[in-house]
C-alpha cells in the first residue's frame, strides 16, 4: 500500500530528565522554582539502575542512560509501554503494546555523544595504559549509542537515526521524526534529544571561550547577562499519526504543524548578524504550518543568556512578528543549557505550557535589556493555548524551529 502523505502528527507521550526535575511533574514545577547560582548544573538523585540493570548502566554513557529514562516515561505516558518478567536486576523487560515494530523508529539529537566516557577512558589510558581501557569505550562513546539503545530496548525495526547539529539537534530530531510520521514512513517515532558534555575539558573550553556565566546566573535577555549555565538533560516525546492516536484513545498533548532548518553560513560560534538565519528559519516554520506570524501567541526562545545569541534572536523575533508581539520566554534560566538536548527538553516544556495554560517565567531575568524589544514575562503567566514557535540555534550556524499547536 502506498504510504499516506501529509498526515497530521500528534505528540502522545512526554519524558524528561533534567537538573530541575526528573520526570515530567517535577520538571514542570522546577521551571518556576528559583535555582541556586551555578554555571554548571548537574542531575541530582539520578540512578540509572532504576531503569536498567547494573551491567547495562556500567556499559552505557550518561547520555544513553538519560535517554532510556526519558523514553520509558514518555512511552508509559503514551500508554504504549508494557513490562514482561526478566532475569536482570531491574525485574522487567520493557516492550511496546500494539505497535508494529517495522513502523516504529527513533530520531534522537545529541551534541557530542558519549564525550564523558571518552574523556574518562582517555584519562585511564594516560594513567594506567591501554590494557585498562574498557572494551566498551567505542559503543559507549559513539553519537548513535542512544538511538541504538532505544531501538534495541523496545525492539524497534524502523530507522534509528541521530542528528548532531549542536544545540539545534533536539529540535531537528523532532522535526525529522515528524516528517517520518507525516510521510507514512512510521506510525510511531521516539523523538527528542539527550546530551551531557559536562567534562573537565569541555567545561574548560566553554570557560576559556567566555561562554559560561561568571556569576553563575542564567538570565536570558537581561541587561546584565554574562553567559550560559551548562547542564545535562534528556527530553523525549512520542510521535504518532493524529488519526491513529485519536482512534486508540490516546491523550494528545499537541500537534507538530510546522518545521524548518536553516544554516547561517557565517561563523562557527557566532550567529549571523542581526539574527538573519534565525529569522529565515522562523518564517519558514510558520509558513510550513500554513500560519501567519500573528497566529503565533507564544515563542519558546532559545535564549541562552549569552550576549550575541539573545540579541540576535530578539531582533529576529521583532522583525518576524512586528506589532503582534507574542509572549517570549526562555526556560534556560531554570534548566541551564543542555546543548544538543535543549530543544527536545523545551518541546516538553511547550506541551506542559499548553496543558496547564500557563507560560513559565524566564528565571534570572531582572532588568530586561532595553535594546531587546520583546515581551518576556518574569512570572508564571496565564495564557490561552494557541500555536507556539519553539527555537533552537547551535554552533556551526544551525537553526531549527518548530510550530507546536494545541490539539484541535
C-alpha positions as a Python dict, from the first residue, in 0.01 Angstrom:
ca = {
    (1, 'X'): (0, 0, 0),
    (2, 'X'): (129, 346, -86),
    (3, 'X'): (213, 541, 232),
    (4, 'X'): (-25, 817, 333),
    (5, 'X'): (116, 1165, 280),
    (6, 'X'): (94, 1477, 493),
    (7, 'X'): (-57, 1308, 796),
    (8, 'X'): (-108, 1529, 1098),
    (9, 'X'): (149, 1450, 1369),
    (10, 'X'): (40, 1412, 1732),
    (11, 'X'): (250, 1416, 2048),
    (12, 'X'): (111, 1150, 2281),
    (13, 'X'): (383, 1099, 2543),
    (14, 'X'): (636, 1307, 2736),
    (15, 'X'): (951, 1216, 2927),
    (16, 'X'): (1227, 1430, 3074),
    (17, 'X'): (1540, 1410, 3285),
    (18, 'X'): (1684, 1746, 3386),
    (19, 'X'): (1864, 1927, 3670),
    (20, 'X'): (1537, 2094, 3776),
    (21, 'X'): (1343, 1768, 3791),
    (22, 'X'): (1349, 1405, 3685),
    (23, 'X'): (1008, 1321, 3544),
    (24, 'X'): (750, 1546, 3387),
    (25, 'X'): (575, 1662, 3705),
    (26, 'X'): (897, 1753, 3887),
    (27, 'X'): (1026, 1923, 3573),
    (28, 'X'): (717, 2143, 3537),
    (29, 'X'): (742, 2252, 3900),
    (30, 'X'): (1113, 2320, 3858),
    (31, 'X'): (1057, 2561, 3569),
    (32, 'X'): (911, 2816, 3812),
    (33, 'X'): (1133, 2746, 4113),
    (34, 'X'): (1433, 2975, 4167),
    (35, 'X'): (1764, 2792, 4138),
    (36, 'X'): (2093, 2843, 4314),
    (37, 'X'): (2365, 3021, 4119),
    (38, 'X'): (2581, 2770, 3930),
    (39, 'X'): (2728, 2788, 3585),
    (40, 'X'): (2741, 2406, 3568),
    (41, 'X'): (2414, 2229, 3656),
    (42, 'X'): (2420, 1854, 3701),
    (43, 'X'): (2150, 1599, 3774),
    (44, 'X'): (2079, 1512, 4134),
    (45, 'X'): (1942, 1178, 4255),
    (46, 'X'): (1971, 1018, 3911),
    (47, 'X'): (2038, 646, 3941),
    (48, 'X'): (2022, 472, 3601),
    (49, 'X'): (1967, 138, 3775),
    (50, 'X'): (1606, 242, 3822),
    (51, 'X'): (1566, 179, 3450),
    (52, 'X'): (1837, -72, 3359),
    (53, 'X'): (2049, -345, 3508),
    (54, 'X'): (2378, -268, 3680),
    (55, 'X'): (2566, -414, 3384),
    (56, 'X'): (2371, -206, 3133),
    (57, 'X'): (2430, 108, 3338),
    (58, 'X'): (2801, 36, 3371),
    (59, 'X'): (2839, -4, 2994),
    (60, 'X'): (2629, 300, 2896),
    (61, 'X'): (2733, 664, 2887),
    (62, 'X'): (2516, 902, 3087),
    (63, 'X'): (2371, 1045, 2764),
    (64, 'X'): (2231, 699, 2685),
    (65, 'X'): (2118, 643, 3043),
    (66, 'X'): (1917, 966, 3040),
    (67, 'X'): (1762, 884, 2702),
    (68, 'X'): (1643, 546, 2831),
    (69, 'X'): (1490, 701, 3143),
    (70, 'X'): (1310, 973, 2948),
    (71, 'X'): (1191, 732, 2678),
    (72, 'X'): (1048, 489, 2933),
    (73, 'X'): (849, 774, 3088),
    (74, 'X'): (729, 903, 2751),
    (75, 'X'): (617, 561, 2626),
    (76, 'X'): (442, 481, 2953),
    (77, 'X'): (272, 821, 2937),
    (78, 'X'): (153, 736, 2585),
    (79, 'X'): (8, 407, 2709),
    (80, 'X'): (241, 203, 2491),
    (81, 'X'): (489, 54, 2738),
    (82, 'X'): (443, -296, 2876),
    (83, 'X'): (665, -493, 3110),
    (84, 'X'): (747, -862, 3098),
    (85, 'X'): (933, -1053, 3365),
    (86, 'X'): (1309, -1053, 3316),
    (87, 'X'): (1606, -1214, 3476),
    (88, 'X'): (1800, -889, 3505),
    (89, 'X'): (1830, -690, 3825),
    (90, 'X'): (1556, -439, 3745),
    (91, 'X'): (1299, -719, 3723),
    (92, 'X'): (1133, -641, 3390),
    (93, 'X'): (1194, -624, 3019),
    (94, 'X'): (1013, -334, 2851),
    (95, 'X'): (817, -390, 2533),
    (96, 'X'): (567, -188, 2332),
    (97, 'X'): (197, -265, 2318),
    (98, 'X'): (6, -259, 1990),
    (99, 'X'): (298, -127, 1786),
    (100, 'X'): (420, -265, 1453),
    (101, 'X'): (798, -275, 1511),
    (102, 'X'): (868, -230, 1141),
    (103, 'X'): (684, 103, 1151),
    (104, 'X'): (845, 225, 1474),
    (105, 'X'): (1153, 450, 1463),
    (106, 'X'): (1391, 657, 1673),
    (107, 'X'): (1502, 1014, 1594),
    (108, 'X'): (1744, 1141, 1856),
    (109, 'X'): (1958, 1453, 1880),
    (110, 'X'): (2286, 1496, 2066),
    (111, 'X'): (2570, 1744, 2069),
    (112, 'X'): (2882, 1534, 2124),
    (113, 'X'): (2755, 1187, 2216),
    (114, 'X'): (2938, 995, 2486),
    (115, 'X'): (3209, 1251, 2549),
    (116, 'X'): (3202, 1182, 2924),
    (117, 'X'): (3304, 823, 2860),
    (118, 'X'): (3566, 925, 2606),
    (119, 'X'): (3731, 1169, 2845),
    (120, 'X'): (3729, 932, 3142),
    (121, 'X'): (3872, 648, 2934),
    (122, 'X'): (4140, 877, 2790),
    (123, 'X'): (4248, 953, 3145),
    (124, 'X'): (4264, 580, 3222),
    (125, 'X'): (4476, 528, 2910),
    (126, 'X'): (4718, 802, 3014),
    (127, 'X'): (4747, 688, 3375),
    (128, 'X'): (4715, 310, 3358),
    (129, 'X'): (4789, 210, 2999),
    (130, 'X'): (4590, 68, 2711),
    (131, 'X'): (4513, -267, 2874),
    (132, 'X'): (4294, -89, 3132),
    (133, 'X'): (4076, 85, 2872),
    (134, 'X'): (3723, -53, 2864),
    (135, 'X'): (3635, -272, 2565),
    (136, 'X'): (3301, -89, 2568),
    (137, 'X'): (3453, 255, 2508),
    (138, 'X'): (3364, 274, 2138),
    (139, 'X'): (2995, 171, 2163),
    (140, 'X'): (2960, 390, 2472),
    (141, 'X'): (3113, 693, 2301),
    (142, 'X'): (2959, 679, 1953),
    (143, 'X'): (2696, 950, 1899),
    (144, 'X'): (2440, 695, 1779),
    (145, 'X'): (2462, 496, 2105),
    (146, 'X'): (2143, 645, 2247),
    (147, 'X'): (1932, 574, 1939),
    (148, 'X'): (2075, 223, 1917),
    (149, 'X'): (1995, 159, 2284),
    (150, 'X'): (1633, 267, 2240),
    (151, 'X'): (1578, 60, 1927),
    (152, 'X'): (1728, -247, 2096),
    (153, 'X'): (1542, -188, 2423),
    (154, 'X'): (1198, -172, 2261),
    (155, 'X'): (1260, -393, 1957),
    (156, 'X'): (1206, -118, 1702),
    (157, 'X'): (1288, -218, 1344),
    (158, 'X'): (1241, 116, 1168),
    (159, 'X'): (1515, 373, 1128),
    (160, 'X'): (1721, 469, 1434),
    (161, 'X'): (1886, 796, 1340),
    (162, 'X'): (2091, 1053, 1528),
    (163, 'X'): (2120, 1421, 1439),
    (164, 'X'): (2417, 1620, 1563),
    (165, 'X'): (2350, 1983, 1477),
    (166, 'X'): (2494, 2113, 1803),
    (167, 'X'): (2235, 2299, 2014),
    (168, 'X'): (1971, 2262, 1741),
    (169, 'X'): (1995, 1882, 1748),
    (170, 'X'): (1695, 1806, 1970),
    (171, 'X'): (1469, 2031, 1765),
    (172, 'X'): (1599, 1896, 1435),
    (173, 'X'): (1550, 1538, 1558),
    (174, 'X'): (1187, 1608, 1644),
    (175, 'X'): (1139, 1768, 1302),
    (176, 'X'): (1292, 1464, 1131),
    (177, 'X'): (1070, 1230, 1332),
    (178, 'X'): (762, 1434, 1249),
    (179, 'X'): (844, 1410, 880),
    (180, 'X'): (864, 1029, 908),
    (181, 'X'): (515, 1018, 1057),
    (182, 'X'): (371, 1273, 816),
    (183, 'X'): (506, 1083, 515),
    (184, 'X'): (373, 748, 632),
    (185, 'X'): (719, 601, 685),
    (186, 'X'): (649, 540, 1056),
    (187, 'X'): (345, 507, 1280),
    (188, 'X'): (550, 568, 1593),
    (189, 'X'): (865, 772, 1649),
    (190, 'X'): (1053, 813, 1974),
    (191, 'X'): (1194, 1162, 1918),
    (192, 'X'): (1399, 1407, 2119),
    (193, 'X'): (1750, 1453, 2248),
    (194, 'X'): (1998, 1359, 2518),
    (195, 'X'): (2326, 1532, 2593),
    (196, 'X'): (2587, 1560, 2866),
    (197, 'X'): (2915, 1735, 2795),
    (198, 'X'): (3000, 1840, 3149),
    (199, 'X'): (3353, 1703, 3140),
    (200, 'X'): (3660, 1889, 3269),
    (201, 'X'): (3785, 1952, 2916),
    (202, 'X'): (3451, 2073, 2780),
    (203, 'X'): (3391, 2298, 3081),
    (204, 'X'): (3741, 2443, 3045),
    (205, 'X'): (3672, 2507, 2679),
    (206, 'X'): (3343, 2684, 2748),
    (207, 'X'): (3511, 2886, 3022),
    (208, 'X'): (3803, 2993, 2805),
    (209, 'X'): (3575, 3097, 2520),
    (210, 'X'): (3385, 3306, 2778),
    (211, 'X'): (3056, 3129, 2715),
    (212, 'X'): (2990, 3032, 3078),
    (213, 'X'): (2827, 3277, 3316),
    (214, 'X'): (3078, 3429, 3555),
    (215, 'X'): (2802, 3499, 3807),
    (216, 'X'): (2653, 3151, 3778),
    (217, 'X'): (2315, 3303, 3694),
    (218, 'X'): (2148, 3220, 3365),
    (219, 'X'): (1946, 3534, 3285),
    (220, 'X'): (1817, 3531, 2929),
    (221, 'X'): (1752, 3872, 2772),
    (222, 'X'): (1876, 4054, 3083),
    (223, 'X'): (2076, 4373, 3052),
    (224, 'X'): (2349, 4214, 3264),
    (225, 'X'): (2352, 3864, 3114),
    (226, 'X'): (2703, 3725, 3124),
    (227, 'X'): (2686, 3378, 2976),
    (228, 'X'): (2513, 3043, 2991),
    (229, 'X'): (2483, 2777, 3259),
    (230, 'X'): (2592, 2442, 3116),
    (231, 'X'): (2369, 2147, 3204),
    (232, 'X'): (2282, 1788, 3111),
    (233, 'X'): (1938, 1659, 3021),
    (234, 'X'): (1719, 1443, 2803),
    (235, 'X'): (1378, 1520, 2661),
    (236, 'X'): (1175, 1259, 2472),
    (237, 'X'): (835, 1287, 2305),
    (238, 'X'): (627, 1017, 2136),
    (239, 'X'): (504, 1099, 1785),
    (240, 'X'): (209, 926, 1616),
    (241, 'X'): (-31, 998, 1330),
    (242, 'X'): (-307, 1212, 1476),
    (243, 'X'): (-593, 997, 1344),
    (244, 'X'): (-442, 672, 1474),
    (245, 'X'): (-368, 827, 1812),
    (246, 'X'): (-723, 957, 1842),
    (247, 'X'): (-866, 623, 1732),
    (248, 'X'): (-687, 437, 2010),
    (249, 'X'): (-799, 695, 2267),
    (250, 'X'): (-454, 839, 2335),
    (251, 'X'): (-408, 1168, 2513),
    (252, 'X'): (-284, 1420, 2257),
    (253, 'X'): (-74, 1697, 2408),
    (254, 'X'): (-14, 1893, 2091),
    (255, 'X'): (45, 1861, 1719),
    (256, 'X'): (359, 1939, 1522),
    (257, 'X'): (232, 2166, 1248),
    (258, 'X'): (550, 2314, 1101),
    (259, 'X'): (925, 2258, 1096),
    (260, 'X'): (1225, 2433, 945),
    (261, 'X'): (1602, 2412, 950),
    (262, 'X'): (1849, 2662, 806),
    (263, 'X'): (2220, 2740, 817),
    (264, 'X'): (2377, 3080, 880),
    (265, 'X'): (2686, 3003, 668),
    (266, 'X'): (2855, 3274, 874),
    (267, 'X'): (3073, 3163, 1170),
    (268, 'X'): (3139, 2850, 1370),
    (269, 'X'): (3020, 3001, 1702),
    (270, 'X'): (2870, 3347, 1645),
    (271, 'X'): (2518, 3385, 1499),
    (272, 'X'): (2466, 3566, 1171),
    (273, 'X'): (2444, 3946, 1216),
    (274, 'X'): (2104, 4061, 1345),
    (275, 'X'): (1976, 3702, 1351),
    (276, 'X'): (1924, 3679, 975),
    (277, 'X'): (1943, 3299, 971),
    (278, 'X'): (1716, 3266, 1273),
    (279, 'X'): (1462, 3498, 1113),
    (280, 'X'): (1454, 3295, 793),
    (281, 'X'): (1413, 2972, 991),
    (282, 'X'): (1121, 3109, 1195),
    (283, 'X'): (945, 3238, 887),
    (284, 'X'): (989, 2905, 708),
    (285, 'X'): (847, 2706, 1002),
    (286, 'X'): (543, 2933, 1028),
    (287, 'X'): (486, 2909, 653),
    (288, 'X'): (528, 2530, 665),
    (289, 'X'): (248, 2519, 923),
    (290, 'X'): (22, 2726, 700),
    (291, 'X'): (6, 3004, 957),
    (292, 'X'): (75, 3375, 962),
    (293, 'X'): (307, 3532, 1221),
    (294, 'X'): (9, 3682, 1404),
    (295, 'X'): (-128, 3330, 1463),
    (296, 'X'): (165, 3261, 1699),
    (297, 'X'): (98, 3387, 2051),
    (298, 'X'): (398, 3239, 2233),
    (299, 'X'): (764, 3187, 2145),
    (300, 'X'): (971, 2939, 2344),
    (301, 'X'): (1304, 3104, 2277),
    (302, 'X'): (1648, 2951, 2254),
    (303, 'X'): (1751, 3229, 2495),
    (304, 'X'): (2090, 3109, 2617),
    (305, 'X'): (2181, 3416, 2827),
    (306, 'X'): (2479, 3499, 2606),
    (307, 'X'): (2516, 3849, 2468),
    (308, 'X'): (2523, 3771, 2096),
    (309, 'X'): (2267, 3490, 2091),
    (310, 'X'): (1997, 3668, 2288),
    (311, 'X'): (2037, 3987, 2085),
    (312, 'X'): (2028, 3804, 1750),
    (313, 'X'): (1720, 3603, 1847),
    (314, 'X'): (1534, 3901, 1996),
    (315, 'X'): (1595, 4118, 1690),
    (316, 'X'): (1483, 3835, 1463),
    (317, 'X'): (1164, 3780, 1666),
    (318, 'X'): (1088, 4151, 1647),
    (319, 'X'): (1119, 4151, 1269),
    (320, 'X'): (916, 3832, 1220),
    (321, 'X'): (625, 3930, 1441),
    (322, 'X'): (613, 4307, 1413),
    (323, 'X'): (326, 4451, 1615),
    (324, 'X'): (167, 4116, 1708),
    (325, 'X'): (418, 4072, 1995),
    (326, 'X'): (387, 3712, 2117),
    (327, 'X'): (491, 3632, 2472),
    (328, 'X'): (854, 3518, 2470),
    (329, 'X'): (1014, 3301, 2737),
    (330, 'X'): (1334, 3102, 2786),
    (331, 'X'): (1332, 2812, 3030),
    (332, 'X'): (1713, 2808, 3036),
    (333, 'X'): (1702, 3044, 3333),
    (334, 'X'): (1584, 2732, 3519),
    (335, 'X'): (1727, 2437, 3329),
    (336, 'X'): (2054, 2584, 3209),
    (337, 'X'): (2167, 2497, 2857),
    (338, 'X'): (2178, 2123, 2783),
    (339, 'X'): (2311, 2185, 2433),
    (340, 'X'): (2204, 1908, 2193),
    (341, 'X'): (1904, 1808, 2404),
    (342, 'X'): (1781, 2159, 2485),
    (343, 'X'): (1528, 2182, 2202),
    (344, 'X'): (1374, 1849, 2299),
    (345, 'X'): (1355, 1946, 2667),
    (346, 'X'): (1187, 2269, 2559),
    (347, 'X'): (937, 2080, 2342),
    (348, 'X'): (832, 1901, 2661),
    (349, 'X'): (802, 2241, 2828),
    (350, 'X'): (578, 2365, 2545),
    (351, 'X'): (349, 2063, 2580),
    (352, 'X'): (313, 2132, 2953),
    (353, 'X'): (259, 2501, 2883),
    (354, 'X'): (-33, 2406, 2659),
    (355, 'X'): (-177, 2158, 2911),
    (356, 'X'): (-150, 2394, 3208),
    (357, 'X'): (-243, 2710, 3014),
    (358, 'X'): (49, 2882, 3184),
    (359, 'X'): (371, 3022, 3036),
    (360, 'X'): (673, 2962, 3261),
    (361, 'X'): (872, 3264, 3373),
    (362, 'X'): (1218, 3347, 3243),
    (363, 'X'): (1405, 3290, 3566),
    (364, 'X'): (1709, 3505, 3629),
    (365, 'X'): (1568, 3796, 3431),
    (366, 'X'): (1579, 4108, 3646),
    (367, 'X'): (1628, 4408, 3417),
    (368, 'X'): (1546, 4340, 3055),
    (369, 'X'): (1799, 4469, 2804),
    (370, 'X'): (1635, 4787, 2664),
    (371, 'X'): (1782, 4705, 2322),
    (372, 'X'): (1570, 4388, 2306),
    (373, 'X'): (1214, 4497, 2228),
    (374, 'X'): (1025, 4177, 2305),
    (375, 'X'): (775, 4083, 2576),
    (376, 'X'): (938, 3850, 2831),
    (377, 'X'): (742, 3762, 3148),
    (378, 'X'): (922, 3719, 3481),
    (379, 'X'): (634, 3535, 3647),
    (380, 'X'): (411, 3240, 3563),
    (381, 'X'): (168, 3388, 3310),
    (382, 'X'): (-188, 3268, 3233),
    (383, 'X'): (-234, 3201, 2863),
    (384, 'X'): (-499, 3070, 2626),
    (385, 'X'): (-327, 2795, 2424),
    (386, 'X'): (-262, 2883, 2063),
    (387, 'X'): (20, 2790, 1823),
    (388, 'X'): (371, 2815, 1970),
    (389, 'X'): (704, 2868, 1796),
    (390, 'X'): (999, 2688, 1958),
    (391, 'X'): (1352, 2788, 1856),
    (392, 'X'): (1695, 2626, 1878),
    (393, 'X'): (2020, 2765, 1739),
    (394, 'X'): (2358, 2594, 1750),
    (395, 'X'): (2730, 2634, 1696),
    (396, 'X'): (2811, 2599, 1330),
    (397, 'X'): (2520, 2825, 1237),
    (398, 'X'): (2249, 2559, 1270),
    (399, 'X'): (1895, 2694, 1317),
    (400, 'X'): (1585, 2488, 1395),
    (401, 'X'): (1225, 2592, 1460),
    (402, 'X'): (906, 2402, 1536),
    (403, 'X'): (544, 2518, 1531),
    (404, 'X'): (358, 2330, 1804),
    (405, 'X'): (-18, 2368, 1847),
    (406, 'X'): (-286, 2258, 2092),
    (407, 'X'): (-489, 1966, 1950),
    (408, 'X'): (-792, 2067, 1751),
}
